[in-house]
Amino acid sequence: MEIVLSRITLFAPDEMTSRWSISHDFAGEFGLEYSSEAAGRLRKALPRGAQIEYEADAVTVTIAKRSNVVPALLAVYECLGWDPAEVLAAGPRILAYERPRPRKIAVGDVFLVPVAEDQFGIGQVLDVHYGHPTVAVFRVTGTEGELEVGHAQICRGRPLTILHTLGNSLLTGKWRIIGNERVRLNPSSGPGGKMFEVGSVSYGWDGPVVQILRAHIGIGPWNPYPKEEDSLVHLVMK
């Protein structure tokens, strides 16, 4: 969830993050040259419980506890001489917010991957390593109904690829789990050899799962990256 205020946007915790945050060019607001200088000013003004990070063009403030969000924002507004009325108005909405929890995933879970209008791919969780899944993506695509009916047989077939990912779409429910079947594939047997025994190639977030499926059904390129060695073809199981 985002709470858009007149000068900044407040980002609420979600399935993947546990802290509230704002990120803004505070150096520009202070009339300073460096974000590090702006971070120093804010650090002195902010109450305990707020953390500050900075990079070239922005300072990010994160707050762990929901009850500390409004005091932290009021401190920022006071430091910059902004009218705090909108922060006070947003207070009840902030205090009422409940963070959505990540969905639980288990070895054997079979899931659908949206790849085009009314077209889905199908995958299976082969292993879970520190909360993140190694997944097999199969060579079959179809409608939700077709894949739900045939998912047990599909999971006995040949995979298109096996990848280790952070599994964001599984944890948020974007990739809907439709059943659980016995795993018949080695989670470390994907292209590229073993990597820490949890899949062959490791990717942040969902990795190139959707891109591979789109290329497989002919609606996307196999080489969307500048370097030939990054071609998706290299991830396809032979």
Salt bridges, closest charged atoms under 4 A:
GLU29 OE2 - HIS24 NE2 2.80
GLU98 OE2 - ARG66 NH1 3.34
GLU144 OE1 - ARG176 NH2 2.92
GLU148 OE2 - ARG176 NH2 2.27
GLU181 OE2 - HIS151 NE2 3.17
GLU197 OE1 - LYS194 NZ 3.81
